[in-house]
């Protein structure tokens, strides 16, 4: 399998709301596998399909410590957060579509998410800590939201200008 290209700002696709996956088939499973390979090589802990120019509601995650833990890849198709915890915690987030940008974001520290797994079975997952943060970050991508949306307008505009300049070459 070959690695996919990760799109970056100012690509307008990053602002598009992703369409639901209609059925889980071999094509979707292959896409998830290549997305995992792309995410590991990047390296990152999460990747939404829209970040590889496929605006579908599919994301992959692995928050295991790469050196110490066995890989623990998670594939979520049509994920939907059904409950958010009450306690907010700050976490400095980065994004493969916004290289070298870090933003401290307060998000709920726990959540429950419903999704379809790579075998087409509906799942419920209670998550906390880094996994809960990563799930929220990737679902934001599926809704066209980026970490820069949590910045002040001035800082966000500066980042956008920088990426537009890079894109122009």
N, C-alpha and C positions, 0 to 999 in steps of 0.2 A: 504494500500500500504506500502511496505517496502522500506526503504532508500537504495540507491545504494552505492556501494563502489567507492570512488574517487581514481583513480590511481595517482601515484606520480612519479616524476623523480626517478630512471632512466628508467622507463617503456618506451620501444621504440615506443609504440603506440602513445605517446604524440608527436612524430616527424612525424607521418604519415599524409598525406593529406586525409581529409575525403571525402567520396563519396557522391554524391548528393542523396537526398531522392527522390525516383521515384514517390511515390504517398502518399498523406496524407490519412491515414486510422486510424481505432481505435487503432492499435498497436502503431503508431507514436504518437497519442494523449495520450495514456497511458504512453509511454516513457517520453513525455514532462511533464506530471503531476508528475511522480515519480522524474524526474530531478528537478522540482520546489521544491518538498518536500525535496529532498536531499540538494539543494542549501540553502533553508531556515534553515534547521537543522545545516548546516556546521559551522557557518552561512557565506553566501556570497551574492553577488549581481548579479552574473552571473555564468553560467555553460554551457560548450559545451558538446555535446554528447560524443565526444572522451574522455573526462575526466572521463566518467563512462564506458569506454572500448567499446563504440559503435561509430566506425569511420564513422559517417554520418553527413551531413551538417545540424545540428539542434542545436539551442542554446536557453537558457532561461535566462531572466533577470528580475530584479526588483530593481530599484534604489530608491524606496520610503523609507523615514525614518521610520524604523520599529515601533518605539514607537508612532510617531505622525500621520503618514499618514495611510490611508487604503492601503493594499497591491495592487500593480499595476503590476501583472506579464505580461511579454511579451514573446511570443513564436515566434521564427523566424526559418523558414525552408528554406533552400537554400538561405541564405542572401547574398547579393552582394552590396558592397558600390559602388554607382554610382557617387558620388561627395563628395569631401573633402573640407573643408573650408581652407582658406589661413593662418589663425592665429594659431600658435602652442602654446599650453599651457602645462606646466609641471604638472604631477600628480603622486603621489607616489602610485604605484600599488602593490597589493598583488595577490596571486593566490592560489586557493584551492589545486592545484597539486604541489605547491612548498611552503609547510607550513613554516612560519616564515621568508620568503624571501620578502623583499620590494625593489622595484626599481623605481627610479624617471624617468619617460619617458615623453618626449615631443611628443604630438600627436595633430593633427588638432582638434580645439575646436568644430567644427560643421561638420556634414555630412548628406548626404541623402543615405538611404539604401532601397533597394528593396528586398522583401522577400515574402514568402507564409505564411499565418497565419494558426492557428490550424484547421480552417474550410476549408482550401484549396484555399483561396482567395489571389490573389496577392495584396500586399500593398506597399505603399511608405511612408517612415517616415523620416521627417527632425528632427534631434536630435542635442542637444548641451550639453555642460557641462559634468557632470558625465555620463549621458546616452551615449553620443557620445564616451567617453573614454571606457566605458564598452563594447559597440558594437565592437569597434576596437580590444579590448583585446580578446573577445570571437571569433571573426572571425580569428584572428591570430591563435588561437587553431585549428580551422578547417583547417588551412593551415600548421600545424605542427610547428608553431612559438611560442616561450615562452618568458616571460618577461626577462629571463636571456640573451636572444639574444641582448638585449639593453645594457648589461654591457660590460665592458672591458673584453678582453679574459682572463686575469689573474683572475679577480673576478668570471667570469663565470666558469672557470675551478675549482676554489675553491668550489663553490656551488655544481657543479656536483660531485666532489670527496666526499663531505660531504654526499650527497644523496646516492651515491653508497655504502658508508660505512654503512649508516643506513640500506640500503636494505640487506646488507650481515648479519646484525644482530650483 
